[in-house]
Amino acid sequence: MRYIIVTATIALIAGISLGFVVSRGLVGTASAAPKAQAVEEQNLDANGFIAVHEQGTADVNVVSAPPQAAPAGRTILVAENVSLTPSFPNRTFTSGFIDSSDCGRLTVFTTQSGLVDVQLVISADGSTEHGVFRPIPDENIGSAGISTSYFFNLGQTREGLPIVGPQVAVRLINRSSTASSTVEAALLYCSP
């Protein structure tokens, strides 16, 4: 057993010594930069400058117009500090009708406390309700205490029917049958 330990120790010492000697011999040789060598350019013009074959000004024609910004939509405040009780008649609030003839998409943004459902009411004349639509998709119904977005495509509803109506109103409904809800603000965004 001693023979194995002594042999292993000698081999270890010899390996460390050899590694040290070899590594010391390599230091400095790999990192040494070659000596600078002077070169002379062969392709010179009459003035001693490097000759250039292409000269002149490039002709650049822009054939497309600069990108245009998307047309801006408009934002309308439709409700502010509206309290909705759990029972009728104050369980719902419907804003006045707004001209939506230039809208391709409507989005309702709310800041609320409590559970509030949002519906879009359409009218041909601005006084009679001709249809009521829920947001697409249905999962956009708001949660308590957060700002929520509700999306309505005027070309298509959840049922696949087109929404046609030059006038729209926003209806807010308290979804709780036991607690009041408050809508701090409801904004209708009309985008082309």
WOFEN-V795340 format. One record per backbone hydrogen bond with DSSP energy under -1.0 kcal/mol. CO is the residue of the C=O (numbers start at 1). NH is the residue of the N-H. Records with the same first field share a line. If there is no record, write none. Layout:
CO=NH / NH
This chain:
1=5
2=6
3=7
4=8
5=9
6=10
7=11
8=12
9=13
10=14
11=15
12=16
13=17
14=18
15=19
16=20
17=21
18=22
19=23
20=24
21=25
22=26
23=27
26=29 / 30
42=44
43=51
45=48
49=45
74=190
76=188
79=186
82=183
84=181
90=85
91=174
93=172
98=168
100=103
104=154
105=191
106=152
107=189
108=150
109=187
110=148
111=184 / 185
113=182
115=175
117=173
119=171
120=133
121=169
122=130 / 131
123=167
131=122
133=120
137=140
138=141
143=146
146=112
148=110
150=108
151=136
152=106
154=163
157=160
166=100
167=123
168=98
169=121
170=95
171=119
172=93
173=117
181=84
182=113
183=82
184=81
185=111
186=78 / 79
187=109
188=76
189=107
190=74
191=104 / 105
